[in-house]
């Protein structure tokens, strides 16, 4: 293929990529713009209608208070009546004025109340008593309400009326005037009530709901303008009033008024009949849309420029290796690549890589399967005691917390199901419906499988239902009889005990039947667990093991054997006893630093499950007793020729402090150096100091590690080696067990504490 042809392909793909980039961007831009405009319109409509509704409610509340005040003054037996009929003018004026003040205080929206009785020569107000000429000429002087009009309205009004806000030259305020004849349904009312409402009070109420971009208007039931809050450039009052009179009363519409387009929002009160309107210039709303549209256009252009540039640069950089790949492929495989073009060369290369990756993946899976099997056996044998050790086998379980539990499930299938062998462990694991990780292996007995659930403590209550569903799914998967024996959920270190319980539950299938879930805790026990377990004998054995007292160990084991023989304990108790004995002995060898030499020689859980007679259990316990005797005698013989003078506790302590941080330091080597059997040395050290040599060594190592973590930035691998650990994982696990934090967390926490202390010290020194 020539270079020109290569560039044609390059340009073709470049243009196609740019078009592919442009199409979704354009589509998204159109959708966003359409959505934005519709959302903005809905928001404007909803917002203004909601504002008007709130305004209506507030004004209705104020008008309702005025109506209540009027109603109270119109009833025949009201508080004004005693004063109105009084012949004493001073008492009458004082009483009526006081009552009007009280009514005015009940509705702060009202500036002043007038009341005029035709039988009296004066007007009573909430601020005083005035003659008709005085109140119309001296107290108030309205531009649109002359003195004669005031007197005429007070004396002759027969229907309620409303005067738009007028300017008062005395107070320099504008007042809305509400005139109410007393008993308006009669031909000749006996008086008149006038309410003066300051326009500022109405404006103050309207300003709470006023839109910054528009204007707000209020009309009475006769379409007479009450008041408005209008911005500069708003339409004239007469033009808008005419529009309201002729309007079809729809709550929202677009109008053109005096050459300007507006959104008109209109709402009428059912209570008072007043109308509330808002005018919002359309161009103000569209400015936001246009602004957003401009930014959207700029964004699209920028994306196209940047995206096109990135596509061009990436294609230039990525296209060159294709040519180089073809040339190199021709050199290595001239017969296979000779007739292939660049794209076919890439395809051939990718196919080859895919085949290699598939082969590598199969190797990794085979290796992972072996690691998983090893981990499951280690759990069932009690060799794993924490989540950290599980994570060392498989990093997928690194998030398990120290509160995690394990639960063992033994699954048994019929010979017919097992003979088909068309299922795998992986499929059986995938069939588990719960969120807990589940791991499985084949049991050494044909047709059986062992599965372990790794359960976070917060999820333990859910396993019951999940196991029932799991049984149903396995039945469908395997196509035949499936029985599940389920142990209780235990700590990770107690996994072998859960296995024994699951085995016991499985044995109970001869009573409960097959093809079901049999849980250990549901088995009716015909024995008392407290009475069937030699608690005191086991406690004596464990104390003797910790103190390395061989005579007491043999005595305790003999008592346990007699207990098993006399009580005829169930198999599960006998197996648990042996498991506890072996665990105690292994812990002793671990504390003495000799687990590698001795722990592996004792039976594991799979051997224990095959013990079925009392004689077999007695034989196992006797062999453990004899083994401990021989081990202690060997220790004593190897050290009997050493110089006994070096048994000084001070020398032992000094030896530990001089060598504890060496990776090859061991308690066995120290006991040989001092000519003592390790159990005897441990007992001597603990009697004098209250802790075992291993505990003292660990304490010194942790203190040095804490010092290095807080004073240096050395990597954890270096610190682990400096305090006596070859394996950094063992160091991290031990550090977290004793300190509650990993070394990294401890370093961060100590660093933050030191920073706060330094800041406090600096502040104190400055003060």
C-alpha positions, 0 to 999 in steps of 0.5 A, a space after each residue: 500500500 502506497 503512502 498516498 493511499 495510507 493518507 486517504 484512509 487517514 483522512 477518511 477516518 479523521 472526517 468520519 470521527 469528526 462527524 461522529 463527534 459532531 452528530 451526538 453533540 449537535 443532538 445533545 445541544 438541541 435537546 438541551 436547548 429545547 429542554 432549557 427553554 421549556 423548563 424556563 417557561 414552566 418555571 416562569 409560569 409556575 413562579 409568577 402564578 405562585 407569587 400572585 396566589 401568595 399575594 392574593 392570600 395576603 391581601 384577602 387576609 387583610 381585607 377579611 380583617 377589615 370586613 370583620 371590623 365593619 361587621 362588628 361595628 354594624 351589629 346592633 349590640 356592639 361596644 360602640 352602642 353604649 357610647 353612641 346613645 350617651 347624652 354626655 358628649 365628653 364621655 361619648 367622644 372618649 368612648 367611641 375614639 377608644 373603641 376605634 383605636 382598638 379596632 385600628 390596632 386589631 388590623 395594623 394594615 389600617 392607618 385610620 378609621 372614621 365613623 360619622 353618625 348623622 345625628 352628631 355634629 362631628 366625625 369620630 376617628 381613631 386619633 380624635 374627634 373633628 368637625 366636618 369642616 376641620 377633618 376635610 380642610 385642616 386634618 386632611 387635604 386630598 388632591 382627588 377628594 375635595 372638602 365638599 366631596 368628603 362631607 357629601 360622602 360622609 352624609 349621603 353615601 348609600 353604597 360601599 365604594 373604593 377610592 384609589 390611593 390619593 395624595 394628602 398634602 398634609 401628611 404627604 402620603 397616599 391613602 386608599 379610602 374605603 367608604 362603607 355606609 352603616 346598614 347599607 341595605 336600608 334606604 337611609 343609613 344612619 352613618 358612614 365608616 371610612 378606612 384610610 389605608 396607607 399605600 405604603 402598607 400595600 406596597 410593602 406587602 407587594 414587595 414581598 412577592 414582587 418580581 425584580 424584572 416585572 411589575 405588579 398590579 391590583 384591581 378591585 372587583 370593578 376593574 378599578 386600579 387600586 395600586 401598582 408597583 411598576 418599573 420604569 418603562 412599564 405600560 401606562 395605568 390607563 392602557 393596562 387598566 383598559 387591557 384588564 377590563 377587556 381581558 378574557 381572564 386567562 391566568 397566563 398569556 402573551 400580550 403586546 402593550 404599547 409596542 412591548 411584548 409581555 408575559 401577563 399573569 392574572 389571578 382573581 380572588 373568589 373572596 373579594 373579587 379583586 384581581 392581581 396581575 404581573 407583567 414580565 417583559 418577554 425580552 428579559 426572560 429571553 435574555 437568559 435563553 439567549 445567554 445560555 444559547 450563546 454559551 452552548 454554541 461556544 461550548 460546541 465550537 470549543 468541543 469540536 476544535 479540541 475534540 478534532 485536534 485530539 482526534 487528529 493528534 491521536 490518529 497521527 501518533 497511533 497510525 504510525 505504529 501500524 506501518 511499523 508493525 506491518 514492516 516488523 511483521 513482514 520481517 518476522 513472518 514474511 510468508 504470513 504478512 506479505 499479502 496483508 495490508 495495515 489493518 489486516 496486520 493489526 488484526 493478525 497481531 491482535 489475534 495472536 495477542 488474544 491467543 497468548 492472553 487466553 493461554 496466560 489466563 488459563 495458567 493464572 486460573 489454574 494457579 488461582 485454583 490451587 491457591 484457593 484450595 490451599 487456603 480452604 484447607 488451611 482454614 479447615 485445619 485452623 492454620 489461618 486465624 485472621 482476615 489478614 492471613 486470608 488476604 495474603 492468599 487472595 487479595 480479593 478478600 482484603 476488605 474483610 474486617 476482623 469481625 468476619 465469621 466463617 460458616 462451613 457447609 458440607 454438600 452431599 449429592 447422590 451417586 446418580 448426580 455425581 456420576 454425570 459430573 457436568 457441574 463444576 465447583 465454580 458453577 456451584 459457587 456462582 449459584 449462591 444467592 447471598 452477598 457473602 463470598 463462598 469458596 468450595 473444594 471437593 471432599 475426599 469422599 465421593 459425591 461430597 463438597 466442602 464450602 466456606 462462607 466468609 460472613 461480615 458480622 453485620 450480615 449473619 442474620 441473612 444466611 438462613 434464607 440464603 441457604 434455603 435458596 442455595 439448596 433450591 438452586 443446587 437442586 436445579 443445577 445438579 438435577 438430583 438429590 442434594 443435602 446440605 449439612 451446615 455448621 454454625 458461624 464462628 470466628 475464622 480461627 474456629 473454622 475447624 469446629 464449624 466443619 465438625 458441626 457441619 459433619 455432625 449435621 450431615 450425619 443426622 440425615 439418616 434421621 431427618 432425611 436427604 434433599 434438605 438443609 440440615 443445620 447443626 443448631 436445629 439438631 435436637 440434642 439428647 445430652 446436656 452440653 455442659 455436663 457432656 464436656 469436661 470443662 474443669 479437666 480441659 481447664 487444668 490441661 490448658 493451665 498445665 500446658 501453659 506452665 509446661 508441667 508434664 506431670 500435670 499434663 499427663 494427669 489432665 489427659 488421663 482425666 479427660 480419657 476417663 471422662 470420655 469413657 465414663 460419660 460415653 460422650 457423643 462423637 461431636 463432643 469427643 471430636 471437639 475435645 481432641 480438637 481443643 487438645 491439639 489446638 492448646 498444644 499447638 499454641 504452646 509450641 507457637 508461644 515457644 517459637 517451635 511450631 515448625 518442628 512440632 505442630 505439623 505432626 498432630 492430626 488435622 480436622 480431616 483425621 478427627 472426623 474419621 475417628 468414630 470409637 472411644 478406643 480411637 479417641 483414647 489412643 489419640 489422646 495417649 499418643 499426644 501425651 507420649 509425644 509431649 513427654 518425649 519432646 520435653 525429655 528431648 529438650 532436657 537432654 539437649 540442654 542438660 550438659 550446658 553450664 547451669 550457672 547462666 540461668 540468671 534472669 538478668 542475663 536472660 533479659 539482657 540476652 533478649 534485649 541484645 538480640 531481639 531485633 535480629 531476624 535469626 533470633 529464636 527462643 530455642 537458640 536462647 534456651 540452648 545458650 543458657 543450658 535450659 529446656 525451653 519450657 523451663 526457661 519460659 516458666 522461669 521467665 514468666 514467674 519472675 516477670 509476669 510475661 513469657 519470653 515471646 511476649 517480651 520479645 514482641 513488646 520490645 520489637 513493637 516499641 522499636 517499630 513505633 519509634 522508627 515509624 514516628 521518627 523516620 520515613 523508612 519503608 515498612 520492609 526496612 522497619 520490619 527487618 530492623 525489628 527482627 521480622 523477615 516477612 513484612 506481612 507477618 510484621 504488619 499482622 502482628 503490629 495491628 493485633 497489638 496496636 489496633 492499627 496497621 503500621 501505615 495508619 499508626 504513622 499517619 495518626 502519630 504524625 497528625 498528633 505531633 503536628 497538633 502538639 507542635 501547633 499548640 506549643 507554638 501558640 503558647 510560646 507566642 502568647 
